[in-house]
């Protein structure tokens, strides 16, 4: 007889619970009074989960009426919330534009974000100066804006174009 099934074994606290905690399970005693033990197979680890593809962000607008004739987009701030920017681009400024008396420039544009989230149209707000470095700065800013990507704006169950104001502060130091 083993020590675990005896009175001395139980007095030492070496009962069945020790083996169950160690990953073993007790089996019914045999007819001869002997105790048989079976080893429990270790549990298989579940295969690691693959991360789900990130969901594309969408801005859900209200149930707005269709755009009136003559308008091409919904206005951000008054009709729909501003969509988050998913991708930006750096404005490439050459060394000729840097280092002069001009330390920074604030450029303001009205952009149209199409149904896919890309900027399709850029309009300058205000008068554009003609002296250098302004023409090259505006061209570089527009090229960078064309690379921006916004979240889709959903209106009435379909993606819709939106118009918003973008201001860029260009450091020329």
C-alpha positions in Angstrom: 0.0 0.0 0.0 1.3 3.4 -0.7 1.9 6.1 1.9 -0.8 8.4 0.4 -3.7 6.0 1.1 -2.7 5.3 4.7 -3.6 7.0 7.8 0.0 8.4 8.2 -0.1 9.8 4.7 -3.3 11.6 5.4 -1.9 12.9 8.6 1.0 14.4 6.7 -1.5 16.1 4.3 -0.4 14.0 1.4 -3.9 13.2 0.3 -5.4 13.2 -3.2 -5.5 17.0 -3.4 -1.7 17.1 -3.7 -1.8 15.0 -6.9 -4.8 16.8 -8.4 -2.9 20.1 -7.9 0.2 18.5 -9.5 -1.8 17.7 -12.6 -2.7 14.1 -11.8 -6.2 12.7 -11.3 -7.2 9.9 -9.0 -8.7 6.7 -10.5 -11.2 4.5 -8.7 -9.4 2.0 -6.3 -9.0 -1.5 -7.6 -10.7 -4.4 -6.0 -7.6 -5.5 -4.1 -7.6 -2.2 -2.2 -4.6 -0.8 -4.1 -4.9 2.8 -5.4 -4.0 3.5 -9.1 -3.1 6.9 -10.3 -3.3 8.2 -13.8 -1.3 11.1 -15.2 -3.3 13.8 -16.8 -2.0 14.9 -20.2 -0.9 18.6 -20.2 -3.4 20.9 -21.9 -2.5 22.0 -25.4 -1.8 25.7 -25.8 -4.2 27.4 -28.1 -2.7 28.7 -31.3 -1.8 32.4 -31.0 -4.5 34.7 -32.4 -3.7 36.7 -35.4 -4.3 40.4 -34.9 -7.3 41.6 -36.8 -6.7 44.0 -39.5 -7.2 47.6 -38.2 -10.5 48.9 -39.1 -10.6 51.9 -41.4 -11.7 54.9 -39.5 -14.9 56.5 -40.5 -16.6 59.7 -39.4 -20.4 59.2 -39.3 -22.3 62.3 -40.1 -25.9 63.0 -39.3 -28.8 62.0 -41.5 -28.3 65.1 -43.7 -30.3 65.9 -46.8 -28.6 65.5 -50.2 -26.3 68.3 -51.3 -28.1 71.1 -53.1 -27.3 71.9 -56.7 -24.2 73.9 -57.1 -22.5 72.5 -53.9 -19.9 69.7 -54.2 -19.2 68.9 -50.5 -20.5 69.1 -47.0 -18.9 71.8 -44.7 -16.8 70.6 -41.8 -17.8 72.1 -38.5 -21.3 73.2 -39.5 -22.7 70.1 -41.2 -20.3 67.2 -40.4 -17.5 66.7 -37.8 -13.9 67.0 -39.0 -12.5 63.7 -40.2 -9.3 62.5 -38.5 -6.0 62.7 -40.6 -4.7 59.2 -41.3 -1.6 60.2 -43.3 0.4 63.4 -43.5 3.4 64.5 -45.6 6.3 66.8 -44.9 6.6 70.1 -46.8 9.9 70.0 -48.6 11.5 73.4 -48.4 14.8 74.0 -50.2 17.7 75.8 -48.7 17.0 78.8 -50.9 13.8 79.5 -49.0 15.4 79.0 -45.6 17.7 81.4 -43.7 16.3 84.7 -44.9 14.4 87.3 -42.9 11.3 85.2 -43.0 11.4 82.7 -40.0 8.1 81.0 -40.5 5.1 81.1 -42.8 1.4 80.4 -42.1 -0.3 79.0 -45.2 -4.1 78.6 -45.2 -6.0 76.5 -47.7 -9.5 75.3 -48.3 -9.4 71.6 -49.4 -12.0 69.2 -50.7 -11.7 65.7 -49.4 -13.2 63.2 -51.8 -15.3 60.1 -51.0 -12.1 58.0 -50.7 -10.5 60.3 -48.1 -7.9 61.9 -50.5 -7.6 65.6 -51.1 -8.9 66.3 -54.6 -8.9 70.1 -54.7 -6.8 72.8 -52.9 -7.7 76.5 -53.0 -5.6 79.2 -51.4 -7.4 81.4 -49.0 -6.4 85.0 -49.2 -4.0 86.7 -51.6 -0.9 84.8 -52.6 2.3 87.0 -52.5 4.3 87.0 -55.8 7.8 87.7 -54.4 10.1 84.8 -53.5 10.0 82.4 -51.6 6.2 82.4 -51.6 5.5 80.8 -55.0 7.8 77.8 -54.2 6.4 77.5 -50.7 2.9 77.3 -52.0 3.8 74.7 -54.6 5.6 72.6 -52.0 2.6 72.9 -49.5 0.1 71.9 -52.2 2.3 68.9 -53.2 2.4 67.8 -49.5 -1.4 68.3 -49.1 -2.1 66.1 -52.1 -0.4 63.2 -50.2 -2.7 63.6 -47.1 -5.2 60.9 -46.3 -8.4 61.5 -44.2 -10.9 59.1 -42.8 -14.0 58.6 -44.9 -17.1 60.7 -43.9 -20.3 58.7 -44.0 -23.5 60.6 -44.7 -26.8 58.7 -45.1 -25.0 55.3 -45.3 -22.5 56.4 -48.1 -19.2 58.1 -48.1 -19.5 61.8 -49.0 -17.0 64.6 -50.0 -16.3 67.3 -47.4 -14.7 70.7 -47.5 -12.5 72.0 -44.7 -9.9 74.6 -43.9 -6.3 73.5 -43.4 -3.6 75.8 -42.0 0.1 74.9 -42.3 2.8 76.6 -40.2 6.1 76.2 -42.1 9.3 76.7 -40.2 12.0 78.3 -42.4 14.9 78.4 -39.9 
